Amino acid sequence: MILLSWFILFFKSLTYPLFFLLLFVYCSLLFSNLGILAVIIAEKSLHQPMYLLFCNLSVNDLIGNTVLLPQLMAHVLSTERFITYSQCVIQAFYNRYVAICLTVRLTRCRSVLQNAYCDNASLFKLSCENVSVNNIYGLFFTVLLFTCSMGGILLTYVRIAVICWMRKNKETNNRALQTCASHLVLYLIMLWSGFLTIILHRFPKYPDLRKIAYILFHVVPGNLNPIIYGMQTTSLRDKITQILRKKFITF
């Protein structure tokens, strides 16, 4: 068994408020993402590539947070926060297939996981072997991933800016800038949380900051994605409004 040492000292006197906060966050995440999925699946006019991407985003947020939040809520109310090694590896497998294939080969001599969630970096710390090669691989993969991600975002925004400058349509430009600004804020929150999580793994003196950053990395995008991508897309917003009006009129 592995002890999940994620509970932040500050929250020990706020057990029930923390539980209900996590419950509210999880329920709002379920409601918003399942609502987006239901509308897109039910409306044939929305069966287009762009809305398929929205579906994929919602499914990813639902799976990731369903793996994390129910377990956190159970551990908030429990005095024993244990997880089996097999369950821990399965959780981490969801994030990094190749890294976990390397991790399961390592011998283990520790049983306390300083995190709210099982990831490959936390699993490495359970090993008594030299994991320098694994850390180098992880850093290389992370730098490559962040570089490609930021490069793609930068290229996309440059192209959007060029198109807006060429068309000079105020209404279209304002709508595009509003959507891009919301997306950029969400992306920066996710990027900063992920970056903090990776960096703070190298500084064991700040475990609480890493735990908060890791939870924010999963929870914030999952709750804001339906609002930013769903409610700011005119056709999808109109369909949701139309369905809600029908429900209220019927009621």
C-alpha positions in Angstrom: 0.0 0.0 0.0 1.1 3.6 -0.7 0.2 6.5 1.6 -1.0 9.6 -0.3 0.4 12.5 1.7 -1.4 15.2 -0.2 -3.5 16.8 2.6 -2.3 20.4 3.1 -1.8 21.4 6.7 -3.8 24.6 6.3 -6.9 22.5 5.4 -6.9 20.2 8.3 -9.3 22.4 10.3 -11.5 22.9 7.2 -12.4 19.3 6.4 -16.1 19.7 5.6 -15.9 23.1 3.8 -13.1 21.6 1.6 -15.2 18.5 0.9 -18.2 20.6 -0.2 -16.0 22.9 -2.2 -14.6 19.9 -4.1 -18.1 18.4 -4.5 -19.4 21.7 -5.9 -16.5 21.9 -8.3 -16.9 18.3 -9.5 -20.7 18.7 -9.9 -20.3 21.9 -11.9 -17.7 20.2 -14.0 -20.0 17.2 -14.7 -23.0 19.4 -15.4 -21.2 21.7 -17.8 -19.2 19.1 -19.8 -22.0 16.6 -20.0 -24.4 19.4 -21.1 -22.0 20.3 -23.9 -21.7 16.7 -25.0 -25.5 16.1 -24.8 -26.3 19.2 -26.9 -23.7 18.4 -29.6 -24.7 14.7 -29.8 -28.5 15.5 -29.9 -28.3 18.3 -32.5 -27.4 17.0 -36.0 -26.5 20.5 -37.2 -23.6 20.5 -34.8 -22.1 17.3 -36.2 -19.1 19.1 -37.6 -15.3 18.8 -37.0 -15.1 21.8 -34.7 -17.8 20.5 -32.4 -16.1 17.1 -32.4 -13.1 18.8 -30.9 -15.3 20.3 -28.2 -16.6 16.7 -27.5 -13.0 15.4 -27.2 -12.1 18.2 -24.9 -15.1 17.6 -22.6 -14.5 13.8 -22.5 -10.8 14.4 -21.6 -11.8 16.8 -18.8 -14.4 14.4 -17.5 -12.0 11.4 -17.4 -9.1 13.3 -15.9 -11.2 14.9 -13.1 -13.2 11.8 -12.4 -10.0 10.0 -11.8 -8.8 12.8 -9.4 -11.7 14.5 -7.6 -13.8 11.6 -6.2 -10.6 10.1 -4.7 -9.7 13.5 -3.2 -13.2 13.9 -1.7 -13.0 10.4 -0.1 -9.6 11.2 1.3 -10.7 14.5 2.8 -13.2 12.6 5.0 -10.9 9.8 5.7 -8.0 9.6 8.2 -6.2 6.9 6.1 -5.3 8.0 2.6 -4.0 4.8 1.0 -3.8 3.6 -2.6 -2.4 0.3 -3.8 0.7 0.3 -6.0 -1.3 -1.2 -8.9 -3.9 1.5 -8.7 -1.2 4.2 -8.5 0.5 2.8 -11.7 -2.9 2.7 -13.5 -3.5 6.4 -12.6 -0.1 7.4 -13.8 -0.5 5.3 -16.9 -3.3 7.6 -18.0 -0.8 10.4 -18.2 2.5 8.9 -19.5 2.6 5.4 -21.1 6.3 5.3 -21.9 7.4 6.7 -18.6 5.3 4.2 -16.7 6.8 1.3 -18.7 10.1 2.4 -17.3 8.8 3.1 -13.8 7.3 -0.3 -13.1 10.8 -1.9 -13.6 12.2 0.0 -10.7 12.5 -1.5 -7.3 10.5 0.3 -4.6 11.6 1.0 -1.0 9.3 3.9 0.0 5.6 4.1 0.6 4.7 7.8 1.0 3.6 9.6 -2.1 3.9 13.4 -1.6 1.1 14.2 -4.1 -2.7 14.2 -4.5 -2.3 12.1 -7.6 -0.1 9.3 -8.9 2.2 10.6 -11.7 5.5 9.3 -13.0 7.6 11.9 -11.1 6.0 10.9 -7.8 6.5 7.2 -8.6 10.2 7.7 -9.3 10.6 9.1 -5.8 9.4 5.8 -4.3 12.4 4.0 -5.9 15.8 3.6 -4.3 17.6 3.3 -7.6 19.2 6.0 -9.6 16.5 7.6 -11.7 18.7 10.3 -13.4 18.0 8.8 -16.8 14.3 8.9 -16.2 14.4 12.5 -15.0 16.4 13.6 -18.0 13.9 11.8 -20.3 11.0 13.5 -18.5 12.6 16.9 -18.7 13.4 16.4 -22.4 9.8 15.3 -23.1 8.4 18.2 -21.1 10.5 20.8 -22.8 9.6 19.4 -26.2 5.9 19.3 -25.3 5.8 22.8 -24.0 7.8 24.2 -26.9 5.5 22.6 -29.5 2.4 23.7 -27.5 3.6 27.3 -27.2 4.8 27.4 -30.7 1.5 26.2 -32.0 -0.4 28.7 -29.9 1.9 31.6 -31.0 1.6 30.6 -34.7 -2.2 30.4 -34.4 -2.5 33.9 -32.8 -0.2 35.4 -35.3 -2.4 34.1 -38.2 -5.6 35.3 -36.4 -4.0 38.7 -35.9 -3.1 38.9 -39.6 -6.6 37.9 -40.7 -8.2 40.4 -38.4 -5.9 43.2 -39.7 -6.6 42.3 -43.3 -10.4 42.1 -42.9 -10.9 45.2 -40.7 -14.4 44.1 -39.6 -14.9 45.4 -36.1 -17.6 43.0 -35.0 -15.7 39.9 -36.2 -12.4 41.2 -34.9 -13.9 41.9 -31.4 -15.5 38.5 -31.3 -12.2 36.8 -32.3 -10.2 38.9 -29.8 -12.7 38.1 -27.0 -12.5 34.4 -27.6 -8.7 34.5 -28.0 -8.2 36.5 -24.8 -10.4 34.0 -22.8 -8.5 31.1 -24.3 -5.1 32.7 -23.6 -6.0 33.2 -19.9 -7.1 29.6 -19.6 -4.0 28.4 -21.4 -1.7 30.5 -19.3 -3.3 29.1 -16.1 -2.9 25.6 -17.3 0.6 26.2 -18.5 1.7 27.9 -15.3 0.2 25.2 -13.1 1.8 22.4 -15.1 5.1 24.3 -15.1 5.0 24.8 -11.4 4.2 21.2 -10.8 7.2 20.0 -12.8 9.6 22.5 -11.3 8.5 22.0 -7.7 9.1 18.3 -8.0 12.8 19.4 -8.0 12.3 21.3 -4.7 11.0 19.0 -1.9 10.8 21.9 0.5 7.5 23.2 -1.1 5.2 20.1 -1.2 2.0 22.1 -0.5 2.6 24.5 -3.4 3.0 21.5 -5.7 -0.2 19.9 -4.5 -2.2 23.1 -5.1 -0.7 23.6 -8.5 -1.4 20.0 -9.5 -5.1 20.2 -8.4 -5.5 23.6 -10.3 -3.9 22.1 -13.4 -6.7 19.5 -13.6 -9.7 21.4 -12.1 -9.5 24.9 -13.6 -9.4 24.0 -17.3 -12.1 21.4 -16.8 -14.6 23.9 -15.4 -13.7 26.8 -17.7 -13.4 25.0 -21.1 -17.2 24.6 -21.5 -17.7 28.3 -20.8 -14.9 29.6 -23.1 -15.3 27.1 -26.0 -19.0 26.4 -25.5 -20.9 29.5 -24.5 -18.8 31.8 -26.6 -19.5 29.8 -29.8 -22.7 31.4 -31.2 -24.3 28.4 -32.8 -23.7 26.2 -29.7 -24.9 28.9 -27.3 -28.0 29.5 -29.4 -28.8 25.7 -29.2 -28.3 25.6 -25.5 -30.5 28.7 -25.0 -33.2 27.2 -27.2 -33.2 23.9 -25.3 -33.4 25.7 -21.9 -36.3 27.9 -23.1 -38.2 24.8 -24.2 -37.6 23.2 -20.8 -38.8 26.2 -18.9 -41.9 26.6 -21.1 -42.8 23.0 -20.7 -42.3 23.2 -16.9 
